[in-house]
Amino acid sequence: MGVLRAVVVDDEVHAREELGALLSEAQEVTVVAACANAVAGIRAVREERPDVLFLDINMPGVDGLQMVSMIDPDVMPCVVFVTAYDDHALQAFDKNAVDYLVKPVEPGRLGQALERVRRFMGEGRRPAMPGPSIDRIPCLAGQNIKLIDAADVECVRSSETGVHVVTAKGEYFTELTLTVLEAKGRNLARCHKQYLVNLAAIDEINRQDPSAAFIKTRSGRTVPVSRRFLAPLKERLGI
């Protein structure tokens, strides 16, 4: 097996740098990104496609256990949780982590975790991290991370500029994909190849012709509905 590509996510600078240094000293490991929060971590996983993610559990805003539910299954790496608390260990394994490390990380214990990752990958297994449903969607608002309550979302749209969460008050860019939000977002249903709609925000469905329709949300926004998704959408609405 070749060099393992690793991403480190930890909101504490010292812990992030210390683990990065230990990984750099390990044989056949390259740290391709070190991130201070979950949003940056999700982007790094999508862009870098690492083999392993070393993820702090206790982070503000979006913690490590929530973050794994926000990663697209197609790019999910092996996950090694990092925690300062022993009682988080069982919780980490409940989320199908390959291993966990307790801070401060010891070089020998890190080596064992890397061996677990190599064995896991050598067996040809794919990481599966079910995680909780997404009740608050992390979005970017300037330099800040804004957490949008799922109940406030009217629709989510994808374009060349990325994925945007749409509320009655405005639109916000998110690193989460439509695939993840459809699977884990509360009340979000596919209505078009590039759109999800919040079922609770639908005011009416208008049929333009047998092959096309559009949704009007409670705030008056218009959301397209393609023929492919019209029947499943109506079924979920019970109409």
N, C-alpha and C positions, 0 to 999 in steps of 0.2 A: 504494500500500500504506500502511496506517495505522501507528500507533506500535507498535514491537516491544516485547513484554513479555518481560523477561529475569529469570532466576533465576541467582544466583551461589552456588557451593558451593566453599568453601576453608577448611581448618582453621586457616590462619594469619590472624589478625585484620588485620594490616597489609595483606596482599595482598588480602584480601576487601574491605576498605574502600577501598583504592586503586583496584581495578578498578570497584567500585561508583561511585566518584567520577568516573572516566573515562566510564563509561556514562551517568551523569547529565548530563555535559557534552555527550555526543553528541546529534545531532539525532534526534528521533522514536524515542527509546528510554526505557522506564520500567523500573526495577528493582523487581519486585514482591515479591522475597524474597532475602535474603542468609543463607546457612546455613553452620554450622561443621562439619557432618559429613554423611555420606551418608544417614543415616536421616532427618534433618531435610530434606535435599534431596529425597528420594523423596516425603515428605509434601507439600512445597511444590509439586512438579511436579504431583502428583495434585490438589491443591486449587486452584492458581493457573492451571493449563493454560498455561504460558508458551510463547512462540514459540521461544525460544532458551535453552539452558542453558549457562552458562560454568562448566566443571567442572575443578577441580584434579585431576591424575592421582595425585599422591603424597600420600595421606591415610592416617592410621592406622586399623586396624580393617577398614574397607571402603574400598578405593581407588576412584578415578574409573572405571577400566576395569571393575571389578566392579559398581559402582553402576549403570552403564547397562544391565547385564543384568537388573537388579532393577526396572526401570521398566516399567509396563504399556504394551505397544505402542500401545494406543488413545490414550494421552496423551503419547507420546514426542515431545519437542520436537527442534528442530535442536540439535546438540551441538557446542560449540566447546571443545576441551580446552585447559587452561592448564597449563603445565609449566615447571619451572626447568631442565629438561635437554633438550637438542636430540635425544638419542637416543630420547626418548619420542615424537617427532613422527611417525615412520613407524608406530609402534605405534598412535598415535591414528588415523591414516588407515586402518590395517588394520581398525579398528572402525567405519569408515564415518562418521567425524566430518566435519562440513561444513568445519571449519578447526581450526587449533591456534594458540595464542599462547605465546610464550616469555617468562617473567618476566625482568626487569621489563617489563610491557606498555607498548608505545609507542602513543601516541594514533593515529598514522598507521596502524600495523599493525592496531589495533583497528578503525579505520574500514574497512579492507579486509575484515576478517572479517565485519563487519556487512553490507557489500555482498554478500558471498558468501551470507549467510543470506537476504537479501532476494531474490537471484536464485534461490536454491533454492526458496524459498516461492512466488515468482512463476511458476515452472515447474510448480507444482502437485504437486511430488514429496513423498512421505511419508518421514520419517526412518526408517531401519531400523538398529538397533544390536544385532546378534546377541549379542555378549558371551559370556563363559564360563558353564559350568554353575555352579549355586550349591551350594557344598560346606558353607558356613557361613551360617546365616540370622540376620541382625541383628534382635534383639528388644530391647524396652525392659524394663529391670528397675529401677524407680524412676527415678532421674536418670541411670542408667548404660545403656550399650549392651552387651547380652550376645549373644555370638555362639554360636549353637547348632549343633553339628555335625549335618549332615544325617543321619548314621547314628544319632543319638540320638533323632530325631523318630519318634513313633509315628503321629501323625496331625496334620492341620491342619484347624481348623474356622473357619467364618465365621458371625458372628452380628450382631445390631444393634450390638454394642459394637466390632466390628472383626474382624480375623483373628488367631487365636490358634494358636501352635505348641505342641503337646502332647507332652511327654516323660514318661518313667516318674517323673521327679522333680517335675513340675509343668507349668503352662501359662504362656506368655509371649506378650505382644502384639507383633505385627510390623506394619510399614507395608507389607509386600509383599502382593500380592493372590494369591488362589488361582490365577488365570490364569497369573501369572508363575511361581509355585512349581510348578504342574503342568508347565509348559513347560521350566523350567530346574532344578528341584530333583531331586536324585538319588533314584531309586526311588520318587518320589511319584506316585501314581496316583489319578485321580478315582474315587470310589466312591459319591458322592452330590452333589447340587447344592451342598451346603454343606460337604462334607468331601473331603479328600485323605487317603490312607493310605500309610504306608511299607510297600512290599511285603515288605521284610525283617523287619518287626515283626509280621506276621500269624501268629497261632497257629492259628486255625481260622475257617472261614466257616460260620455256622449258617443254615439255611433255615427261616424261620418258616412260610412258605406260598409258593405259586408266584410271588407278586409282591413278596415282601419277604425280606430277609436281614439279618444283622448279622455284623460281624467281632469276634473277640476277639483282642486283641493279647497279646504275650508277658507284659506286666505286668498283664493282666486287664482292660484298658479295653474298653468296648463302642463300636463305631463302626458307624453305620447304612450299609446298602448299598441303593440304590434299584434297581428293576427295570431301568431304563435302562442302568445301569453294571455290572450283575452279569456279563453275558456278556463284555464287554471285559476286566473285571478277571480273570475266570477264564482268559481267553485269555493274558493277560500272565503269569499264574501257571503256565500250562501244565497246567491241569486241565479 
